[in-house]
Amino acid sequence: ADTVRPFPAGKGKLWMVVNPVSGHRQGEAFHKRVKPLFDAAKVHFETELFTTHAGHARELILNASGPDFQACKGIICIGGDGTVSEVLNAIMERPDSKDVLKRITIGTIPAGSECALAKMVSYTNPVTAAWVILKGHKIKSIDVLKITQYQATRSTPKVLYSICGLGWGLAGKLAEDSEAMRAAYGPARYLVSGLKSFVNLRGCPGTLKVLRPRPDVPKDVFKPCHFASICRVCEYAARRRSADLDPPQDEREEDWDVEEGGGGFVVVAMLKSEKALAPYVHLSDGYVDVLSIGKVGRLELLRRSSKILTSSHITDDQEFCRYWKAKSVKLRPHKSEDKINVDGEVLDGEEIRVDVVPAVLNIFCAYDERAQRSSANVWDDIRLSPPFV
């Protein structure tokens, strides 16, 4: 490991956050597998936290101060998407969040149930994911979602941030039930909760408003994200940002698409790193991918859901599933008991607004070195006009 000159060695201190109960409860076991790799590379952790309760990582980072934290250059998370999300939200709550975001890089060693972020930026094998961090393959910036929830019981709105996205309808019900089933069913709770939600399928009434980009997103943007290699869509978005060609969009009434789900929505999803439902989602394109499925029967939902395997649920069947690339989204559930799932955290069914915060979180990601060599002149090809036109 010494021969590859790992990025973190000698370039600031690292912290590690381990969630022992995430996913299949393999956090501690994965820590024992990857720790010798860091030791062999002479990469040592100033702080190693094994979380004991929900919000433990948030407490550590929110209250961190002094020279030790000022010298921290990276936080490695062994856990699922929720663990990374908790670290992100703690950073965003700090008064010095802008400085911390510039200084710190997040690394993920997946030990959760889904690990959607790891699937897009690294590997799901913990040892390989640790190698990505040690070798310092690449550090890139990803978008996050800012979620503002307006609650009747609070004088000020609740603000939180998401790396993967949020879901309402089936997704909210699944998250609510699965959390209650954690002790009894462990990792199988998602399957049990999913079956229960499917049997008791019902629509969630509400209003969905989607702010379409101006000008419209070119159709050729609808390509898979190659963020961990050379993603021309993400690189094009980065070039536009650096040239100040993406100012905040004025919110004209005619730019909002409105869906009134009086009969109920089965699924509403706003995503940044979930390729199964949104195969054209990009980690750093400045958009949030939005899907909505209206009220539909169980058999019809089961029949049409098979289209997810070929992505045709968003390309060929707009009557079944509507799909947008959006700048902002507003969702107003009509019933507070219809919960909202944000990176595994369950929120009450109150009105929310979702905005994209572009390229704000630095993260370790892998890349295909052969693709890097064969695309040596990729920066010359990426102009301020779309490279996919």
C-alpha positions in Angstrom: 0.0 0.0 0.0 2.9 2.3 0.6 4.0 2.3 -3.0 0.9 4.1 -4.3 1.4 7.2 -2.2 -2.1 7.3 -0.7 -3.7 10.7 -0.8 -4.5 11.2 2.9 -1.0 10.3 4.1 0.7 13.4 5.5 -2.0 15.7 4.2 -4.1 16.3 7.3 -5.9 14.2 9.7 -8.8 11.8 9.0 -11.8 10.9 11.1 -13.8 7.7 10.8 -17.5 7.2 11.7 -18.7 3.6 12.0 -22.4 2.6 12.2 -22.5 -0.9 13.7 -26.2 -1.4 13.1 -26.5 -0.2 9.5 -27.9 -2.6 7.0 -26.8 -6.1 7.8 -25.1 -5.0 11.0 -21.7 -5.5 9.5 -20.2 -2.1 10.3 -17.7 -3.4 13.0 -16.8 -6.4 10.9 -16.1 -4.2 7.9 -14.0 -1.9 10.1 -11.8 -4.8 11.1 -11.3 -5.8 7.4 -10.3 -2.4 6.2 -8.4 -0.9 9.1 -5.3 -3.0 8.4 -5.2 -1.5 4.9 -5.1 2.1 6.3 -2.5 1.0 8.9 -0.2 -0.5 6.2 -0.4 2.7 4.3 0.5 4.7 7.4 -2.9 6.5 7.3 -4.1 7.0 10.9 -7.4 8.3 12.2 -7.4 11.0 14.7 -10.9 10.1 15.8 -12.8 6.8 15.4 -16.5 6.9 16.4 -18.6 3.8 16.7 -22.1 5.2 16.9 -24.4 4.0 19.7 -27.6 5.8 18.9 -29.4 7.8 16.2 -27.8 11.2 15.8 -24.5 10.2 17.4 -22.4 11.2 14.4 -24.3 14.5 14.2 -23.4 15.3 17.8 -19.7 14.6 17.2 -19.3 16.7 14.1 -21.7 19.5 15.1 -19.8 20.0 18.4 -16.3 19.4 17.0 -13.9 22.3 17.5 -10.3 23.2 18.2 -7.0 22.3 16.3 -7.9 18.7 15.9 -11.0 19.4 13.8 -9.4 22.3 12.0 -6.7 19.8 10.8 -9.3 17.3 9.7 -9.2 16.8 5.9 -11.6 13.9 5.5 -14.3 11.9 7.2 -14.6 8.2 6.3 -18.1 6.7 6.8 -18.6 2.9 7.3 -22.3 2.5 7.0 -25.2 3.2 4.6 -26.5 6.3 2.8 -28.1 7.4 6.1 -24.7 7.6 7.8 -23.2 9.8 5.1 -26.4 11.9 5.1 -26.1 12.4 8.9 -22.5 13.6 8.5 -23.5 16.0 5.7 -26.4 17.5 7.8 -24.1 18.0 10.8 -21.7 19.9 8.6 -24.4 22.0 7.1 -25.7 22.9 10.5 -22.4 24.4 11.6 -21.9 28.1 11.4 -18.6 27.5 9.5 -20.2 25.1 7.1 -18.8 26.8 4.0 -15.2 26.5 5.2 -15.7 22.9 6.4 -17.2 21.8 3.0 -14.2 23.3 1.2 -11.7 21.6 3.5 -13.2 18.1 4.1 -13.7 15.2 1.7 -16.2 12.4 2.5 -15.3 8.8 1.8 -17.9 6.0 1.9 -17.2 2.4 2.8 -20.6 0.8 2.2 -22.1 -1.3 5.0 -25.8 -0.4 4.5 -28.8 -2.1 2.9 -28.8 -0.2 -0.4 -25.8 2.1 -0.6 -27.0 4.0 -3.6 -24.3 6.6 -3.3 -21.5 4.0 -3.2 -22.8 2.3 -6.3 -22.4 5.5 -8.2 -19.0 6.8 -6.9 -17.1 3.8 -5.7 -17.7 0.1 -5.1 -20.0 -1.9 -2.8 -17.2 -4.2 -1.7 -15.7 -2.6 1.5 -12.1 -3.5 0.8 -12.3 -2.1 -2.8 -14.0 1.0 -1.5 -11.2 1.5 1.1 -8.6 1.1 -1.7 -10.3 3.9 -3.6 -9.8 6.2 -0.6 -6.3 5.1 0.0 -5.2 5.5 -3.6 -7.0 8.8 -3.8 -8.5 7.9 -7.2 -10.3 11.2 -7.6 -12.0 13.9 -5.5 -15.1 15.4 -7.1 -18.0 17.5 -6.0 -21.6 16.3 -6.0 -24.9 18.0 -5.7 -27.1 17.7 -2.6 -30.8 18.4 -2.1 -31.9 21.1 0.3 -35.2 20.1 1.8 -37.3 22.8 3.5 -40.4 21.5 5.4 -43.1 23.9 6.6 -44.7 22.5 9.7 -47.8 23.8 11.5 -46.2 23.2 14.9 -43.0 25.2 14.1 -42.6 28.9 13.7 -39.6 28.4 11.4 -39.3 25.7 8.7 -37.2 22.6 9.2 -34.2 22.4 6.8 -32.2 19.3 6.1 -30.1 17.9 3.2 -30.1 14.7 1.2 -27.5 12.9 -0.9 -29.8 10.3 -2.4 -33.2 11.9 -2.4 -36.7 11.5 -1.0 -39.8 9.5 -1.6 -43.5 9.7 -0.7 -46.3 7.3 -1.1 -45.1 3.7 -1.1 -41.5 4.9 -0.3 -42.7 6.8 2.8 -44.8 4.0 4.0 -42.0 1.5 3.5 -39.5 3.6 5.5 -42.0 4.1 8.3 -42.9 0.4 8.6 -39.3 -0.9 8.1 -37.9 1.2 10.9 -40.5 -0.3 13.3 -39.5 -3.8 12.1 -35.8 -3.3 12.4 -35.4 -5.2 15.7 -37.7 -8.1 14.6 -36.6 -8.6 10.9 -33.2 -7.0 10.5 -32.2 -6.5 6.9 -35.3 -8.4 5.8 -37.5 -5.6 7.1 -37.5 -3.9 3.7 -38.9 -7.0 2.0 -41.6 -7.5 4.7 -42.5 -3.8 4.7 -42.6 -3.8 0.9 -45.0 -6.7 0.8 -47.2 -5.2 3.5 -47.3 -1.9 1.7 -48.1 -3.6 -1.6 -51.0 -5.6 -0.1 -52.4 -2.4 1.6 -51.7 -0.3 -1.5 -53.6 3.0 -1.5 -53.0 6.4 -3.1 -51.7 9.4 -1.1 -53.7 12.6 -2.0 -51.5 15.7 -2.5 -50.3 18.4 -4.8 -47.0 18.2 -6.7 -45.3 21.2 -8.4 -42.2 20.8 -10.5 -40.1 23.7 -11.7 -38.9 22.9 -15.2 -35.4 24.3 -16.2 -35.3 27.3 -18.6 -34.3 26.6 -21.4 -35.6 23.0 -21.4 -33.1 20.2 -20.8 -31.9 18.7 -24.1 -33.2 15.2 -24.6 -29.6 13.9 -25.1 -29.0 14.6 -21.5 -31.0 11.5 -20.7 -27.9 9.3 -20.6 -26.5 7.2 -17.7 -24.1 9.0 -15.3 -20.5 7.9 -15.6 -19.4 10.0 -12.7 -16.8 7.6 -11.5 -15.1 7.8 -14.9 -15.7 10.6 -17.4 -19.3 11.8 -17.3 -19.7 14.4 -20.1 -23.0 15.6 -18.7 -21.6 16.3 -15.3 -18.4 17.8 -16.7 -20.5 20.1 -19.0 -22.5 21.2 -16.0 -19.3 22.0 -14.1 -18.0 24.1 -17.0 -21.2 26.1 -17.2 -21.0 26.7 -13.4 -17.4 27.9 -13.6 -18.4 30.3 -16.4 -21.4 31.6 -14.4 -23.8 30.4 -17.1 -26.2 28.9 -14.6 -27.6 31.8 -12.5 -30.6 31.1 -10.2 -33.7 30.8 -12.2 -36.6 33.2 -11.9 -39.7 31.2 -10.8 -42.3 32.2 -13.3 -45.7 30.6 -12.8 -45.8 29.2 -16.3 -42.5 27.2 -15.6 -44.2 25.1 -12.9 -45.8 21.8 -13.9 -48.7 21.1 -11.4 -50.2 17.7 -10.7 -53.2 17.5 -8.4 -53.4 14.0 -7.0 -56.9 14.1 -5.6 -57.2 10.4 -6.2 -53.8 9.9 -4.7 -50.2 9.3 -5.8 -48.8 5.8 -5.4 -45.2 7.0 -5.7 -43.5 10.4 -5.8 -39.7 10.3 -5.8 -37.1 13.1 -6.1 -33.7 11.6 -6.6 -29.9 12.3 -6.9 -28.3 8.8 -6.8 -30.8 6.0 -7.3 -30.3 4.5 -10.7 -33.0 1.8 -10.4 -35.9 4.3 -10.5 -34.1 7.1 -12.3 -31.6 5.5 -14.7 -30.5 9.0 -16.0 -29.9 10.6 -12.7 -26.6 12.4 -12.5 -24.6 13.2 -9.3 -23.5 16.7 -10.5 -25.7 18.0 -13.3 -27.6 20.6 -11.2 -31.0 18.9 -11.5 -33.2 16.7 -9.4 -34.9 13.8 -11.1 -38.6 13.6 -10.3 -40.9 10.7 -10.9 -44.6 10.4 -10.1 -47.0 7.5 -10.4 -50.7 8.2 -9.9 -53.3 6.0 -8.4 -53.1 2.5 -9.9 -54.3 -0.9 -8.9 -52.0 -3.6 -7.5 -52.0 -5.9 -10.5 -51.5 -2.9 -12.9 -48.6 -1.6 -10.8 -47.0 -5.1 -10.7 -47.3 -5.5 -14.4 -45.9 -2.1 -15.3 -43.2 -2.2 -12.7 -41.4 -4.8 -14.8 -40.6 -1.9 -17.2 -38.1 -0.6 -14.6 -35.7 -3.3 -15.7 -35.4 -1.7 -19.1 -35.9 1.9 -18.1 -39.0 2.1 -20.3 -41.1 3.2 -17.4 -39.9 6.7 -18.0 -39.3 6.6 -21.8 -42.4 4.8 -23.1 -45.1 5.1 -20.5 -45.6 8.7 -19.5 -49.3 7.9 -18.6 -48.1 5.5 -16.0 -45.0 7.4 -14.8 -44.2 11.0 -15.3 -40.6 12.1 -15.3 -38.8 15.4 -15.1 -35.4 17.0 -14.8 -36.1 19.8 -12.4 -34.5 22.7 -10.6 -37.0 22.8 -7.7 -40.0 20.8 -6.5 -42.9 21.5 -4.1 -44.9 18.7 -2.5 -48.0 19.3 -0.3 -49.5 16.1 1.1 -53.1 16.4 2.1 -52.7 14.0 5.1 -49.9 14.4 7.6 -49.9 10.6 8.3 -48.6 10.0 4.7 -44.9 10.1 5.7 -41.9 11.3 3.6 -38.7 9.3 3.4 -35.5 11.3 3.3 -32.4 9.1 3.1 -34.1 6.7 5.5 -35.3 9.4 7.9 -39.1 9.6 8.2 -40.7 13.0 8.2 -44.4 13.8 8.8 -46.5 14.5 5.7 -46.2 18.2 5.8 -45.5 20.6 2.9 -41.9 20.6 1.6 -39.8 22.3 -1.0 -36.7 20.7 -2.6 -33.9 22.7 -4.2 -30.6 21.5 -5.8 -27.4 22.8 -4.2 -24.9 22.1 -7.0 -21.4 20.7 -6.5 -21.2 21.4 -2.7 -19.9 18.1 -1.2 -16.4 16.8 -2.0 -16.3 13.0 -2.2 -13.7 10.3 -3.0 -14.7 8.4 -6.1 -13.1 5.7 -8.3 -12.5 6.0 -12.0 -11.5 3.7 -14.8 -7.8 4.6 -15.5 -8.1 3.2 -19.0 -11.0 5.5 -19.7 -9.0 8.4 -18.2 -6.0 7.7 -20.5 -8.2 7.3 -23.6 -10.0 10.5 -22.8 -6.9 12.6 -22.1 -8.2 15.5 -24.3 -11.8 15.3 -22.9 -11.4 18.9 -21.4 -10.7 20.2 -24.9 -13.9 18.5 -26.2 -16.1 20.0 -23.5 -17.1 23.4 -24.5 -19.8 25.8 -23.2 -22.3 24.3 -25.7 -23.6 20.8 -24.9 -21.2 18.1 -26.0 -24.1 15.8 -26.7 -25.8 17.9 -29.4 
